[in-house]
Amino acid sequence: MADTAIRRREERRVLAGTLVGTTIEWYDFFIYAQAAGLVFGGLFFAPLGPTGAQIASWASLGISFLFRPLGAVIAGHLGDRLGRKRMLVLTLILMGLATSLIGVLPTYADIGVLATVMLVLLRVLQGFSAGGEWGGAALMSVEHAPAGKRGLFGAYPQIGVPIGMILATFTMWVLRSSMTEEAFLAWGWRLPFLFSIVLIVVGYIIRRAVEESPIFKELLERKRESSAPLATLFRHHGREVVLTALIFIANNAAGYLLIAFFTTYVSTVVGMPQPTALLMTTLASFGWLIFTMTGGWLSDRLGRVRTFQIGYGLIAVWAIPMWFLIDTGNVGLYFIALFVLTIGLGLSYGPQSALYAEMFPADVRYSGVSIGYALGAILGGAFAPLIAQLLLQNTGTSWSIGVYVLIITIVSLVAVTLVKETKGVPLDTHSVDVVAARTAGTRTR
């Protein structure tokens, strides 16, 4: 009984540590996305003109994704050798530092192009940190989970994304609703970035209290780390890295439209008041939170692949029709369009931690899931708002963005269907040959 109580207490610490940490990291990441759509164009890219400045602002959002694989490689390599916990703490501090510095950054009007360069460099640091964050959080939760609850436990770092988005969007809504546009552009936009300092302290304290992953401890005891885990990863598990990247692209692209593009679109093109658009996006994000947890729980029953297929099927069906609701300018219909999208987003995000962890053996698991996730983010969400903006300008129709979402959703749906169901695969260090055997054969169900 005592051992059970200790184990459950540690499980709660792990879930709290991964949830709080990822929430803070993604709040930092998403507050930039919100600012990129609302203010950064005029503040840091003004010489390009209104349209060019907005395109450049979206590009600055996406460029950081190019550095996520580097963060994933370094954090994954060190995480497989030094431990998940150390990398979780380090990435948290790096993200908070970059975010806080953006909050005190001079604008283009103050120091010219140097301000633009500094903004992009800090965004790159955010991308590097985010590349190393997710893999560690996902593995800490899944590797601590009872065998029959990996999907549910793995959903905890996943819901850090919608919670981080809720915090970021809600913060922007409060500021836009409580001050004039002039005050917001002059100094109000800085407050969400500076608030990150408080969140980082809280996250650091919680994460320091979490024990190292039991799977990693066993790896240390058995000294089974590869002498060159990255080389081992790509030599023996390259197919899995490609599949994990392709599986993620649709969820990440659609997610970044929700996070960054929709609010800018309805406030500048459709004519909905900006505070109203922010509030509806915040409320709809609760659907993403609920259905992400549902997706993790459901994957423990139906399987990871089947749950993904349901989620992506819903996104595919809704990708085009939702734009006709958004274009009405009706607040209620806008909320419905976003909320229905979050159902598919959640069901195709909740099972991700468990699926990815079960696709790789323990000695290269951190590297595998981190690099696959980072590559998927580049192909998916990195430039999704920019692509959406260009499609809108060149076609004059919003539903063309829906066609883009539909196409990449089909790609992700095919990729996840090529994965043989992983539910029940052992995660301990004895499972290396088992996982290799399962991933060597045909993947079709």
C-alpha positions as CSV (number, residue, x, y, z in Angstrom):
1,M,0.0,0.0,0.0
2,A,2.8,2.4,0.9
3,D,4.6,1.7,-2.4
4,T,1.3,2.3,-4.3
5,A,0.7,5.6,-2.5
6,I,4.3,6.8,-3.3
7,R,3.9,5.8,-6.9
8,R,0.6,7.6,-7.3
9,R,2.1,10.7,-5.6
10,E,5.0,10.7,-8.0
11,E,2.6,10.2,-10.9
12,R,0.7,13.3,-9.9
13,R,3.9,15.3,-9.6
14,V,4.9,14.2,-13.1
15,L,1.5,15.1,-14.6
16,A,1.6,18.5,-12.8
17,G,5.2,19.1,-13.9
18,T,4.6,18.3,-17.6
19,L,1.2,20.1,-17.7
20,V,2.4,23.3,-16.0
21,G,5.7,23.4,-17.9
22,T,4.2,22.9,-21.3
23,T,1.4,25.4,-20.5
24,I,4.0,28.0,-19.7
25,E,6.2,27.2,-22.7
26,W,3.3,27.4,-25.1
27,Y,1.9,30.5,-23.5
28,D,5.2,32.1,-24.4
29,F,5.2,30.7,-27.9
30,F,1.6,31.7,-28.6
31,I,1.8,35.2,-27.2
32,Y,4.2,35.9,-30.0
33,A,1.8,34.4,-32.5
34,Q,-1.0,36.7,-31.2
35,A,1.3,39.7,-31.3
36,A,2.4,38.8,-34.8
37,G,-1.1,39.0,-36.0
38,L,-2.1,42.1,-34.1
39,V,0.9,44.5,-33.6
40,F,4.3,43.3,-34.8
41,G,3.7,44.2,-38.4
42,G,3.5,47.9,-37.7
43,L,6.0,48.0,-34.8
44,F,8.9,46.0,-36.4
45,F,8.2,45.8,-40.2
46,A,6.6,49.2,-40.9
47,P,8.7,50.2,-44.0
48,L,7.2,47.3,-45.9
49,G,3.8,48.9,-46.0
50,P,0.6,47.4,-44.3
51,T,0.3,44.3,-46.5
52,G,4.1,43.6,-46.7
53,A,4.5,44.2,-42.9
54,Q,1.8,41.7,-42.1
55,I,3.3,39.1,-44.4
56,A,6.8,39.7,-42.9
57,S,5.3,39.4,-39.4
58,W,3.8,36.0,-40.3
59,A,7.1,35.0,-41.7
60,S,8.9,35.9,-38.5
61,L,6.4,33.6,-36.7
62,G,7.3,30.8,-39.0
63,I,11.1,31.2,-39.2
64,S,11.5,30.0,-35.6
65,F,10.2,26.6,-36.6
66,L,13.2,26.1,-38.8
67,F,15.3,26.0,-35.6
68,R,13.0,23.6,-33.8
69,P,14.8,20.6,-35.3
70,L,18.1,21.9,-34.0
71,G,16.6,22.2,-30.5
72,A,15.1,18.8,-30.9
73,V,18.4,17.2,-32.0
74,I,20.4,18.8,-29.1
75,A,17.7,18.3,-26.5
76,G,16.9,14.8,-27.8
77,H,20.6,13.8,-27.8
78,L,21.2,15.1,-24.3
79,G,17.8,14.0,-23.0
80,D,18.6,10.4,-24.1
81,R,22.0,10.7,-22.2
82,L,21.5,13.1,-19.3
83,G,17.8,12.7,-18.6
84,R,14.4,14.1,-19.5
85,K,14.2,16.2,-16.3
86,R,17.3,18.3,-16.9
87,M,16.3,19.2,-20.5
88,L,12.8,20.1,-19.4
89,V,14.2,22.6,-16.9
90,L,16.7,24.1,-19.4
91,T,14.1,24.5,-22.2
92,L,11.7,26.2,-19.8
93,I,14.3,28.8,-18.8
94,L,15.4,29.5,-22.4
95,M,11.9,30.0,-23.5
96,G,11.1,32.4,-20.6
97,L,14.3,34.4,-21.2
98,A,13.5,34.9,-24.9
99,T,9.9,35.9,-24.2
100,S,10.8,38.3,-21.4
101,L,13.4,40.1,-23.5
102,I,10.8,40.6,-26.3
103,G,8.8,42.5,-23.7
104,V,11.5,45.1,-23.4
105,L,12.6,45.2,-27.0
106,P,12.9,48.7,-28.7
107,T,10.7,49.0,-31.9
108,Y,11.7,49.9,-35.4
109,A,10.8,53.5,-34.7
110,D,13.3,53.5,-31.9
111,I,16.4,51.9,-33.4
112,G,15.5,51.0,-36.9
113,V,16.3,47.6,-38.5
114,L,18.3,46.4,-35.5
115,A,15.0,46.1,-33.7
116,T,13.7,43.8,-36.4
117,V,16.9,41.7,-36.3
118,M,16.7,41.4,-32.5
119,L,13.0,40.3,-32.6
120,V,13.8,37.6,-35.1
121,L,16.8,36.3,-33.1
122,L,14.7,36.1,-29.9
123,R,12.0,34.3,-31.9
124,V,14.6,31.8,-33.1
125,L,15.6,31.2,-29.4
126,Q,11.9,30.5,-28.7
127,G,11.8,28.0,-31.6
128,F,15.0,26.3,-30.4
129,S,13.5,25.9,-26.9
130,A,10.2,24.7,-28.2
131,G,11.9,22.0,-30.3
132,G,13.4,20.5,-27.1
133,E,10.4,20.9,-24.9
134,W,7.7,18.7,-26.2
135,G,9.6,15.4,-26.4
136,G,10.8,15.6,-22.8
137,A,7.4,16.4,-21.5
138,A,5.6,13.8,-23.5
139,L,8.1,11.0,-22.5
140,M,8.0,12.0,-18.8
141,S,4.3,11.5,-18.8
142,V,4.0,8.4,-20.9
143,E,7.0,6.6,-19.3
144,H,5.5,7.2,-15.9
145,A,2.0,5.9,-16.9
146,P,0.5,2.5,-16.1
147,A,0.4,0.5,-19.3
148,G,-3.4,0.9,-19.8
149,K,-3.3,4.7,-19.3
150,R,-0.5,5.9,-21.5
151,G,-2.9,7.7,-23.8
152,L,-4.5,9.5,-20.9
153,F,-1.3,10.4,-19.1
154,G,0.3,11.5,-22.4
155,A,-2.6,13.9,-23.0
156,Y,-1.5,16.0,-20.0
157,P,1.5,17.7,-21.8
158,Q,-0.8,17.9,-24.8
159,I,-3.4,20.0,-23.1
160,G,-0.7,22.4,-22.1
161,V,-1.1,23.7,-25.7
162,P,-4.8,24.7,-25.6
163,I,-4.3,26.0,-22.0
164,G,-1.3,28.0,-23.1
165,M,-3.4,29.4,-26.0
166,I,-6.3,30.2,-23.7
167,L,-4.0,32.1,-21.4
168,A,-2.3,34.0,-24.3
169,T,-5.6,34.8,-26.1
170,F,-7.4,35.8,-22.9
171,T,-4.5,38.0,-21.8
172,M,-4.6,39.8,-25.2
173,W,-8.4,40.1,-24.9
174,V,-8.2,41.7,-21.4
175,L,-5.6,44.2,-22.6
176,R,-7.4,45.1,-25.8
177,S,-10.7,45.5,-23.9
178,S,-9.3,47.6,-21.1
179,M,-7.2,50.2,-23.0
180,T,-7.2,52.3,-26.1
181,E,-5.6,51.0,-29.2
182,E,-3.0,53.8,-28.9
183,A,-2.0,52.7,-25.4
184,F,-1.9,49.0,-26.5
185,L,0.4,49.8,-29.4
186,A,2.5,52.1,-27.3
187,W,3.2,49.8,-24.3
188,G,0.3,47.5,-23.5
189,W,1.5,44.7,-25.9
190,R,4.6,44.3,-23.8
191,L,2.8,43.2,-20.6
192,P,2.0,39.6,-21.7
193,F,5.7,39.1,-22.5
194,L,6.9,40.4,-19.2
195,F,4.3,38.3,-17.3
196,S,6.3,35.3,-18.5
197,I,8.8,36.0,-15.8
198,V,6.3,35.0,-13.1
199,L,5.2,31.9,-14.9
200,I,8.8,30.7,-15.4
201,V,9.5,30.9,-11.7
202,V,6.4,28.8,-10.9
203,G,7.2,26.2,-13.6
204,Y,10.8,25.9,-12.5
205,I,9.8,25.2,-8.9
206,I,7.3,22.5,-10.0
207,R,9.6,20.8,-12.6
208,R,12.5,20.6,-10.2
209,A,10.4,18.5,-7.8
210,V,9.7,15.9,-10.5
211,E,11.7,12.6,-10.5
212,E,13.5,11.4,-13.5
213,S,11.7,9.1,-15.9
214,P,11.9,5.4,-14.7
215,I,12.7,4.2,-18.2
216,F,15.7,6.5,-18.3
217,K,16.9,5.3,-14.9
218,E,16.8,1.8,-16.2
219,L,18.8,2.8,-19.2
220,L,21.5,4.2,-17.0
221,E,21.6,1.1,-14.9
222,R,21.9,-1.1,-17.9
223,K,24.2,1.3,-19.7
224,R,22.3,0.7,-22.9
225,E,22.6,4.1,-24.4
226,S,23.9,4.1,-27.9
227,S,27.3,5.6,-28.5
228,A,25.8,7.6,-31.4
229,P,22.0,7.7,-30.8
230,L,21.2,10.1,-33.6
231,A,23.1,7.9,-36.1
232,T,21.2,4.9,-34.7
233,L,17.9,6.7,-35.0
234,F,18.2,7.6,-38.7
235,R,19.8,4.3,-39.6
236,H,17.2,2.1,-38.0
237,H,14.2,4.3,-37.5
238,G,14.2,6.8,-40.3
239,R,10.8,5.6,-41.5
240,E,9.3,6.3,-38.1
241,V,10.8,9.8,-38.0
242,V,9.2,10.5,-41.4
243,L,5.8,9.1,-40.4
244,T,5.8,11.1,-37.1
245,A,6.5,14.3,-39.0
246,L,3.8,13.6,-41.6
247,I,1.2,12.6,-39.0
248,F,1.6,16.0,-37.2
249,I,1.5,18.4,-40.1
250,A,-2.3,18.7,-40.4
251,N,-2.9,19.2,-36.7
252,N,-0.2,21.7,-36.4
253,A,-1.3,23.7,-39.5
254,A,-4.9,23.8,-38.5
255,G,-3.9,24.6,-34.9
256,Y,-1.9,27.6,-36.0
257,L,-4.7,29.0,-38.0
258,L,-6.8,28.8,-34.9
259,I,-4.0,30.3,-32.7
260,A,-2.9,33.1,-34.9
261,F,-4.8,33.6,-38.2
262,F,-8.5,33.5,-37.5
263,T,-8.5,36.5,-35.1
264,T,-6.5,38.7,-37.6
265,Y,-8.7,37.6,-40.5
266,V,-12.1,38.3,-38.9
267,S,-11.0,41.6,-37.4
268,T,-9.3,43.0,-40.6
269,V,-11.3,41.3,-43.4
270,V,-14.7,40.4,-42.0
271,G,-15.0,43.4,-39.7
272,M,-15.6,41.8,-36.4
273,P,-14.3,43.9,-33.4
274,Q,-10.9,42.6,-32.4
275,P,-11.7,42.1,-28.7
276,T,-14.8,40.1,-29.7
277,A,-12.8,37.9,-32.0
278,L,-10.2,37.3,-29.3
279,L,-12.9,36.3,-26.8
280,M,-14.6,33.9,-29.1
281,T,-11.2,32.3,-29.9
282,T,-10.5,32.0,-26.2
283,L,-13.9,30.3,-25.5
284,A,-13.5,27.9,-28.5
285,S,-10.1,26.9,-27.2
286,F,-11.8,25.1,-24.3
287,G,-13.1,22.7,-26.9
288,W,-9.5,21.9,-27.9
289,L,-8.7,21.3,-24.2
290,I,-11.7,19.0,-23.6
291,F,-11.3,17.0,-26.7
292,T,-7.5,16.6,-26.3
293,M,-8.1,14.9,-23.0
294,T,-10.9,12.9,-24.6
295,G,-8.5,11.9,-27.4
296,G,-5.9,10.6,-25.0
297,W,-8.5,8.7,-23.0
298,L,-10.2,7.3,-26.1
299,S,-6.9,6.0,-27.5
300,D,-6.5,3.8,-24.5
301,R,-9.7,2.1,-25.6
302,L,-10.0,2.3,-29.4
303,G,-6.2,2.5,-30.1
304,R,-4.0,5.4,-31.1
305,V,-4.4,5.0,-34.9
306,R,-8.2,4.8,-34.8
307,T,-8.5,7.9,-32.6
308,F,-6.2,9.8,-34.9
309,Q,-8.3,8.7,-37.9
310,I,-11.5,9.9,-36.3
311,G,-9.9,13.3,-35.5
312,Y,-8.5,13.8,-39.0
313,G,-11.7,12.7,-40.6
314,L,-13.6,15.4,-38.8
315,I,-11.0,18.1,-39.8
316,A,-11.2,17.0,-43.4
317,V,-15.0,17.2,-43.5
318,W,-15.0,20.6,-41.7
319,A,-12.0,22.3,-43.4
320,I,-14.0,24.0,-46.2
321,P,-17.5,24.5,-44.7
322,M,-16.2,26.4,-41.6
323,W,-15.1,29.3,-43.8
324,F,-18.7,30.0,-44.9
325,L,-19.7,30.4,-41.2
326,I,-16.7,32.6,-40.5
327,D,-17.4,34.9,-43.4
328,T,-20.8,35.7,-42.1
329,G,-19.3,37.9,-39.4
330,N,-21.9,36.5,-37.0
331,V,-20.3,36.0,-33.6
332,G,-22.2,32.8,-32.8
333,L,-21.4,31.2,-36.1
334,Y,-17.8,32.2,-35.8
335,F,-17.7,30.4,-32.4
336,I,-19.4,27.3,-33.8
337,A,-16.9,27.2,-36.7
338,L,-13.9,27.3,-34.4
339,F,-15.4,25.0,-31.7
340,V,-16.2,22.2,-34.3
341,L,-12.7,22.5,-35.6
342,T,-11.3,21.9,-32.1
343,I,-13.1,18.6,-31.9
344,G,-10.9,17.2,-34.7
345,L,-7.9,19.0,-33.4
346,G,-8.2,17.5,-29.9
347,L,-8.9,13.9,-31.1
348,S,-5.8,14.1,-33.4
349,Y,-3.6,15.6,-30.7
350,G,-4.5,13.8,-27.4
351,P,-3.0,10.4,-28.5
352,Q,0.2,11.9,-30.0
353,S,2.4,11.5,-26.9
354,A,1.6,7.8,-26.5
355,L,1.7,7.0,-30.2
356,Y,5.1,8.6,-30.7
357,A,6.6,7.1,-27.5
358,E,5.5,3.6,-28.5
359,M,6.9,4.0,-32.0
360,F,10.6,4.2,-30.8
361,P,12.8,2.1,-28.5
362,A,13.9,3.7,-25.3
363,D,17.5,4.5,-26.3
364,V,16.5,6.8,-29.1
365,R,13.0,7.7,-28.0
366,Y,13.6,11.3,-26.9
367,S,15.5,12.0,-30.2
368,G,12.9,10.2,-32.3
369,V,9.8,11.9,-31.0
370,S,11.4,15.4,-30.7
371,I,12.8,15.4,-34.2
372,G,9.7,14.0,-35.8
373,Y,7.6,16.5,-33.9
374,A,9.8,19.4,-34.9
375,L,9.9,18.4,-38.6
376,G,6.1,18.1,-38.6
377,A,5.8,21.6,-37.2
378,I,8.0,23.0,-40.0
379,L,5.9,21.2,-42.7
380,G,2.7,22.0,-40.9
381,G,2.3,25.1,-38.7
382,A,5.5,27.1,-39.4
383,F,4.1,29.0,-42.3
384,A,0.4,28.1,-42.2
385,P,-0.7,31.7,-41.4
386,L,1.6,33.0,-44.1
387,I,0.3,30.5,-46.7
388,A,-3.3,31.4,-45.6
389,Q,-2.5,35.1,-46.1
390,L,-1.0,34.5,-49.6
391,L,-3.9,32.2,-50.6
392,L,-6.4,34.9,-49.5
393,Q,-4.6,37.6,-51.5
394,N,-4.2,35.5,-54.7
395,T,-7.6,33.9,-54.8
396,G,-9.8,36.4,-53.0
397,T,-11.6,33.5,-51.4
398,S,-11.3,32.2,-47.8
399,W,-12.4,28.7,-48.7
400,S,-9.2,28.3,-50.7
401,I,-7.5,28.1,-47.3
402,G,-9.9,25.3,-46.5
403,V,-8.7,23.4,-49.5
404,Y,-5.1,23.7,-48.3
405,V,-6.1,22.4,-44.9
406,L,-8.0,19.5,-46.5
407,I,-5.0,18.5,-48.6
408,I,-2.6,18.3,-45.7
409,T,-5.2,16.6,-43.6
410,I,-5.4,13.8,-46.2
411,V,-1.6,13.5,-46.1
412,S,-1.6,13.1,-42.3
413,L,-4.5,10.7,-42.4
414,V,-2.6,8.5,-44.8
415,A,0.5,8.7,-42.7
416,V,-1.2,7.6,-39.5
417,T,-3.0,4.8,-41.3
418,L,0.4,3.4,-42.3
419,V,1.3,2.9,-38.7
420,K,0.6,-0.5,-37.2
421,E,-1.4,0.0,-33.9
422,T,1.1,0.6,-31.1
423,K,-1.2,0.3,-28.1
424,G,0.3,-2.2,-25.7
425,V,3.9,-2.1,-27.0
426,P,6.3,-2.4,-24.0
427,L,8.3,0.8,-23.2
428,D,11.1,-0.6,-21.0
429,T,14.6,-1.2,-22.2
430,H,13.9,-4.8,-23.0
431,S,11.5,-3.7,-25.7
432,V,14.1,-2.5,-28.2
433,D,13.9,-5.6,-30.3
434,V,10.1,-5.8,-29.9
435,V,9.6,-2.3,-31.2
436,A,12.1,-2.9,-34.0
437,A,10.3,-6.0,-35.0
438,R,6.9,-4.3,-35.0
439,T,8.2,-1.3,-37.1
440,A,10.0,-3.5,-39.7
441,G,6.9,-5.1,-41.2
442,T,3.9,-3.8,-43.1
443,R,2.0,-0.9,-41.4
444,T,-1.4,-1.2,-42.9
445,R,-4.2,-2.2,-40.7
